[in-house]
Amino acid sequence: MLRRLLVPAILCLAVLLIGATASAQMPITQADRPGQGTPPEVIPKGTMQVEAGVEFCRQTDGDEPDTGTLTAPDLLLRIALVDRVELRLEAEGFLYQIRDGAGDRALGSDFSLATKAELWQQRGLLPFTGLLVTLGFPVGSAPVTSDGFDPTIAGLYQWSLGEKTALSVNTIFSVPTQGSDDSRRIFQFGPTLTLDRQITERLGAFVEYYGEIKTRGVADEHSLDGGFTLLIARRRLQLDLSAGGGLNDAAPDWFVSAGLSIRFQAPWAR
């Protein structure tokens, strides 16, 4: 148990220290949080971006105790060494589960390494397009780890619908394992559809559908969410607040999330 908690703890601490000691110098144009979809935009060469938050999710399932899960710090570290490509490290971190009629428990999550690349800008009806390739590492606690090295590839598409509105679509393909008690792999397709609106220069809003369509008899999940973003500190810090809920029984009942994103010049680029 200690070993599975140690790796997420080290990753989370390292990213928090980077964010705390660096001075923000670059304005944020678009962060990956909040929401489930990922825009195709890559951060500029020579910059780093830390995105973090806290989420509470409620899940009821006939086969398991009704569970509320508090997740923090839900970290994403983005690093751009060259133009139009970024490296990414992501980990939910710690999950505290409050289970009705069962013992509460503190767990450590898996983490993933990824690369995101911009392929081309929007040209008429052809969208701004990117590609995200991810590999998950099974370092989390037994109740939540996938227990396998899980590859994912996602096509990222975005259409500008004027100066203040954008429509984004993700097509996500993965073959995740099913946990320490089930060594099967399934094929999973994860579509997302996100509508973003810039209300003012600093305040934005979004609404989104996302799903997980699965094979081998595993129940599909369909959900909606939405929320707001606010740029402060000379547009170098973004705050966000979002909430959502499931459209079917397999999806989580509801969740609320709050977080922040900060961009800064990388130490080697100064």
C-alpha positions in Angstrom: 0.0 0.0 0.0 2.8 2.4 0.9 4.7 1.7 -2.3 1.6 2.5 -4.4 1.0 5.8 -2.6 4.6 6.8 -2.8 4.9 7.4 -6.5 1.8 9.6 -6.9 3.0 11.5 -3.8 6.4 12.2 -5.2 5.0 13.3 -8.6 2.4 15.6 -7.0 5.0 17.2 -4.6 7.5 17.8 -7.5 4.9 19.6 -9.6 3.6 21.7 -6.7 7.2 22.8 -5.9 7.8 23.8 -9.5 4.6 25.8 -9.5 5.3 27.4 -6.2 8.8 28.5 -6.9 8.4 29.7 -10.5 7.3 33.2 -11.5 4.5 33.4 -14.0 5.6 35.3 -17.1 3.4 34.2 -20.0 -0.3 34.8 -20.4 -2.6 31.8 -20.7 -4.6 31.6 -24.0 -6.3 28.2 -23.4 -5.9 25.7 -20.6 -6.8 22.0 -20.8 -9.0 22.2 -17.6 -11.8 22.4 -16.7 -13.8 19.8 -18.6 -13.1 16.4 -20.0 -12.2 17.4 -23.5 -8.7 18.5 -24.6 -8.2 21.4 -27.1 -5.5 20.9 -29.8 -3.5 24.0 -28.7 0.0 23.4 -27.4 1.7 25.8 -25.0 4.5 27.9 -26.5 8.1 26.7 -26.8 10.1 27.4 -23.6 7.1 27.5 -21.3 5.6 25.2 -18.7 2.1 25.0 -17.4 0.8 23.5 -14.2 -3.0 22.8 -13.9 -4.4 21.5 -10.7 -7.7 21.2 -8.8 -9.9 19.4 -6.4 -13.0 17.4 -7.3 -15.8 15.7 -5.3 -17.7 13.0 -7.2 -20.8 10.9 -6.1 -21.3 7.4 -7.5 -24.1 5.0 -6.7 -23.8 1.4 -8.1 -25.9 -1.6 -7.2 -22.8 -3.8 -7.0 -20.7 -1.5 -4.8 -21.3 0.8 -1.8 -22.6 4.3 -2.6 -19.4 6.3 -2.7 -18.3 9.9 -2.5 -14.7 10.5 -3.8 -12.6 13.5 -3.1 -9.7 13.8 -5.5 -6.7 16.2 -5.2 -4.6 17.7 -6.5 -5.5 16.3 -10.0 -2.3 17.6 -11.5 -1.3 18.1 -15.1 2.3 19.3 -15.9 2.8 20.5 -19.5 6.3 21.2 -20.9 7.1 22.6 -24.3 10.7 21.9 -25.5 10.1 22.6 -29.2 7.4 24.4 -31.3 4.0 22.7 -31.6 4.8 19.8 -29.3 4.5 19.4 -25.6 5.3 16.7 -23.0 2.7 15.9 -20.3 2.7 14.2 -16.9 -0.7 13.7 -15.3 -1.9 12.1 -12.1 -5.1 12.5 -10.0 -2.9 12.1 -6.9 -4.9 11.1 -3.8 -8.4 9.8 -3.7 -10.3 9.8 -0.4 -13.4 7.6 -0.7 -16.4 7.9 1.7 -18.3 4.6 1.3 -21.8 4.2 2.7 -21.9 1.1 5.0 -18.2 0.3 4.4 -14.9 1.7 5.6 -13.5 4.9 4.2 -10.2 4.7 2.5 -7.3 6.8 1.1 -5.8 5.7 -2.2 -3.1 6.7 -4.6 -3.8 7.0 -8.4 -2.1 5.8 -11.5 -0.2 8.3 -13.6 0.4 8.8 -17.3 3.0 10.3 -19.6 1.8 11.8 -22.9 2.8 13.9 -25.9 0.5 16.4 -27.6 1.2 17.9 -31.0 -0.4 20.5 -33.2 -0.8 19.2 -36.7 -2.4 22.1 -38.6 -4.4 25.3 -38.0 -8.1 25.7 -39.1 -8.5 26.2 -42.8 -12.2 26.9 -43.7 -14.2 23.8 -42.7 -11.0 21.9 -41.9 -10.5 22.2 -38.1 -7.5 23.2 -36.0 -6.2 19.6 -35.4 -3.9 18.0 -32.9 -2.9 14.6 -31.7 -2.5 13.3 -28.1 -0.7 10.0 -27.4 -0.8 8.7 -23.8 0.6 5.8 -21.8 -0.8 5.0 -18.4 1.4 3.4 -15.7 -0.2 1.1 -13.0 1.3 2.6 -9.9 -2.0 3.3 -8.0 -3.7 1.5 -5.1 -5.4 -1.8 -5.9 -9.0 -0.6 -5.8 -8.4 2.2 -8.4 -5.4 1.1 -10.5 -6.0 -0.2 -14.0 -3.2 -2.7 -13.2 -1.8 -2.5 -16.7 0.2 -0.2 -19.1 -2.7 1.4 -21.0 -2.1 3.2 -24.3 -4.5 5.9 -25.6 -4.6 7.9 -28.8 -6.9 10.9 -29.3 -7.7 13.1 -32.3 -8.3 16.7 -31.2 -10.3 19.0 -33.4 -11.5 22.6 -32.9 -13.5 25.0 -35.0 -13.6 28.8 -34.4 -17.2 30.0 -34.7 -16.4 33.7 -34.6 -14.2 35.7 -32.3 -15.7 34.5 -29.0 -17.0 30.9 -29.6 -15.3 27.6 -30.4 -16.5 24.1 -30.9 -14.2 21.2 -29.9 -14.4 17.5 -30.6 -12.2 14.7 -29.3 -12.2 11.1 -30.7 -10.4 9.0 -28.0 -9.4 5.4 -28.6 -7.9 3.2 -25.8 -7.5 -0.4 -24.7 -7.6 -0.2 -20.9 -7.2 -3.1 -18.5 -9.9 -3.5 -15.9 -8.1 -3.5 -12.6 -6.3 -5.9 -10.2 -9.3 -8.2 -10.0 -9.9 -8.4 -13.8 -6.9 -8.8 -16.2 -9.1 -8.2 -19.4 -8.5 -5.5 -21.8 -11.4 -3.8 -23.5 -11.7 -1.5 -26.5 -13.0 1.9 -25.5 -14.1 4.9 -27.6 -14.4 8.2 -25.8 -16.1 11.0 -27.7 -16.3 14.6 -26.4 -18.1 17.6 -27.7 -17.4 21.0 -26.1 -18.8 24.4 -26.8 -16.7 27.3 -25.4 -17.9 30.9 -25.1 -15.8 33.9 -24.1 -18.2 36.1 -22.2 -15.7 39.0 -21.5 -12.0 39.3 -22.0 -11.4 37.4 -18.7 -14.5 35.4 -18.1 -15.3 32.2 -20.1 -17.9 29.5 -20.0 -18.4 26.0 -21.5 -20.8 23.2 -21.8 -19.8 19.7 -22.8 -20.9 16.1 -23.5 -18.5 13.2 -23.0 -18.8 9.5 -23.0 -17.1 6.1 -22.8 -18.4 3.4 -25.2 -17.0 0.0 -24.2 -16.8 -3.5 -25.5 -17.0 -7.0 -23.8 -20.2 -6.3 -21.9 -18.8 -3.4 -19.9 -21.5 -0.7 -19.4 -21.1 2.5 -21.4 -21.1 5.9 -19.7 -22.6 9.2 -20.9 -22.3 12.5 -19.0 -22.8 16.3 -19.3 -20.9 19.1 -17.6 -20.3 22.8 -17.8 -18.6 25.6 -15.9 -16.7 28.9 -15.9 -13.1 30.2 -16.2 -11.6 33.5 -15.0 -8.3 34.9 -16.0 -6.5 37.1 -13.3 -3.0 38.3 -12.5 -2.4 39.8 -16.0 -4.0 36.7 -17.6 -1.2 34.5 -16.2 -3.5 32.6 -13.8 -6.8 31.0 -14.6 -9.3 29.9 -12.0 -12.1 27.5 -12.9 -15.3 26.1 -11.5 -17.4 23.3 -13.0 -20.0 20.7 -12.3 -21.7 17.8 -14.1 -23.6 14.6 -13.9 -24.3 11.3 -15.6 -26.9 10.6 -18.2 -27.1 6.9 -17.4 -26.7 4.6 -14.4 -23.2 3.6 -15.2 -21.8 7.1 -15.1 -21.1 9.0 -11.9 -24.2 10.6 -10.4 -22.7 14.1 -10.1 -19.5 16.0 -9.5 -18.2 19.5 -8.6 -14.7 20.7 -9.4 -12.5 23.8 -8.8 -9.0 24.5 -9.9 -6.3 26.7 -11.3 -3.8 26.9 -14.2 -0.6 28.8 -14.3 1.9 29.3 -17.1 5.5 30.4 -16.7 8.7 30.5 -18.6 10.8 27.3 -18.2 14.0 27.7 -16.2 16.2 26.6 -19.2 14.6 29.2 -21.4 15.4 32.2 -19.2 
